């Protein structure tokens, strides 16, 4: 992902030039304002297609990694997850929360609302509130449509906006396999590769809002990040969460400010 340009949203004039040059009408609204963030995004892929591909990635992940063999752990994660998801107001998302048996200190979300937490992270969290802080962050990525935006950026950079739109257009049925392959690959990358600083900070901000709405104390987000940073500094183990969700002083400062409001 480090090779991806910071192409947040093409200026309207530039986009029109691109489209005019290709004389192909955009099958989807290419650039739109996100209700959760108020930021304009380049989105070339429909929610339906993304959800469909997300289902496939979710099935693959579950086939590869066993679930935690303890119903109490699973039920606790579901209870916290459902509470945070309900508070987000994203009622059209088919949420699912699974605790995976892995020492990795990590969690992820797929755009269709499939949330995975690894045992390492669940064990590190000191309270339900700290788990809710991570849950809020993951739900924030969904609210802000970060996966759709990142995938659109990837496609736009690799094949160009017009080609991406042609690939994704429903009329181009014979290219559906190519599009699915490109998108599927993007989704899998989406699980393991880092989001941009903008996306991470947005997810943090939305996460604090939503955990607060769900009845948790935003200060738990601060304590969790502190714990994660301290654990990492001790060199006890490499923390996957930190490599996929880079933390820094700025992030902690932002969380502290949000928690204080
Ligand atoms: Zn994140």
Boltz pocket constraint, residues with backbone or C-beta under 6 A from the ligand:
constraints:
  - pocket:
      binder: B
      contacts: [[A, 137], [A, 141], [A, 195], [A, 199], [A, 200], [A, 203], [A, 244], [A, 245]]
      max_distance: 6.0
